[in-house]
Each structure stands twice: as C-alpha cells, then as structure tokens.
C-alpha cells in the first residue's frame, strides 16, 4: 500500500496510467459521464493525491488550490 502526493511531472508512467484508468472507471463507466473530457488539461496545474494497493489506484483526487506541500 502506498500513499503519494506529488506534482504531475513527478508521476511515473505506471502511476499516470493507473490514475487515468481509475478516473475512466469512475466517471465514464460508473457515473456515465461521457460528455465532458476526462483528460481536461489541468492535471499539470494540480497536485496528484492518491493511494495505491496492489499496484492499483484505489483513492484519488487532484488539488488545484495548494501552492506548496
């Protein structure tokens, strides 16, 4: 299990893949939100906050308001 807070450019390729997969599962598959683009271009302005278990993202949010950790 791993909890991380990082800037977008600090994510590994696997972390970004798992975050994108998790967001797609929640917003497109579960909530049926398909009119709005999931990759909206603001991730690079946000801190990524997530929790991984068995190499899967099980909790995630992005924080646009924080200016520093």
C-alpha positions in Angstrom: 0.0 0.0 0.0 1.3 3.4 -0.9 0.0 7.0 -0.4 1.5 9.7 -2.5 1.2 13.5 -3.0 3.1 14.8 -6.0 3.2 17.2 -8.9 2.1 15.9 -12.3 5.6 15.8 -13.7 6.7 13.6 -10.7 4.3 10.8 -11.6 5.7 7.6 -13.1 4.2 6.4 -16.3 2.6 3.5 -14.4 1.1 5.9 -11.8 -0.4 8.1 -14.5 -1.8 5.0 -16.3 -3.4 3.8 -13.1 -4.8 7.2 -12.3 -6.3 7.6 -15.8 -7.7 4.1 -15.6 -9.3 4.8 -12.2 -10.8 8.1 -13.4 -12.2 6.4 -16.5 -13.8 3.6 -14.4 -15.4 6.0 -12.0 -16.6 8.8 -14.3 -17.3 7.1 -17.6 -18.2 3.5 -16.6 -19.9 4.0 -13.2 -21.3 7.5 -13.4 -21.8 7.5 -17.2 -20.3 11.0 -17.6 -19.2 10.9 -21.2 -20.0 14.4 -22.4 -17.0 16.0 -20.6 -13.4 15.1 -21.4 -11.8 13.3 -18.6 -8.3 14.4 -19.6 -9.1 18.1 -19.4 -5.6 19.7 -19.5 -5.4 20.9 -15.8 -3.6 17.9 -14.3 -0.2 19.7 -14.8 -1.5 22.5 -12.6 -2.5 20.2 -9.8 -1.1 18.1 -7.0 -2.0 14.5 -7.5 -3.1 12.8 -4.3 -3.6 9.0 -4.5 -3.5 5.8 -2.7 -2.3 2.5 -4.3 -3.0 -1.0 -3.2 -1.6 -4.0 -5.1 -0.5 -1.6 -7.9 -4.0 -0.2 -8.4 -5.2 3.3 -7.6 -8.0 2.8 -5.0 -8.3 6.5 -4.0 -7.5 9.7 -5.9 -8.0 13.4 -6.0 -6.3 16.4 -7.5 -5.7 19.6 -5.7 -5.6 22.9 -7.7 -5.6 25.2 -4.7 -2.4 24.3 -2.8 0.6 26.4 -3.6 3.1 24.2 -1.7 3.1 21.0 0.3 
